[in-house]
Amino acid sequence: MPAQGAAAAYGGAAAPSGFGGGAYAGAPTGGAQAGAGAFAPQQGGGIEQLVLSFFQTKGESSESGCTVAEAADALAANGASIDQVRQLVENLVGDGHLYSTIDDDHFKATT
């Protein structure tokens, strides 16, 4: 599947800094090599760290935060499904890293 441009992934709006086309690059990269377009977290944070980083970066620009679907779209090139992102969001809420805002699908990071 061809990578979508940032504007397409964000409903025609310009993507926030660090959200170019292809894999999400909002968290620091490490020395580990990963497949083409995949993000390689520095210390094994994996997809959960990417989800948290997405909400920290994108969610801070809006009072309502961002949705699970937006996070899943941004992380699709990293192999994350919407169900996996939703489960990770639930875990991050339980751990106190995210909180819901205007409904059950919008979240912001606590830090």
CORGI-V970526 format. One record per helix or strand. SS is the DSSP state (H for helix, E for strand). FROM is the first residue (numbers start at 0). TO is the last residue. If there is no record, write none. Layout:
SS_FROM_TO ; SS_FROM_TO
//
This chain:
H_5_8 ; E_28_28 ; E_40_40 ; H_45_58 ; E_65_66 ; H_67_77 ; H_81_93 ; E_97_99 ; E_105_108
//
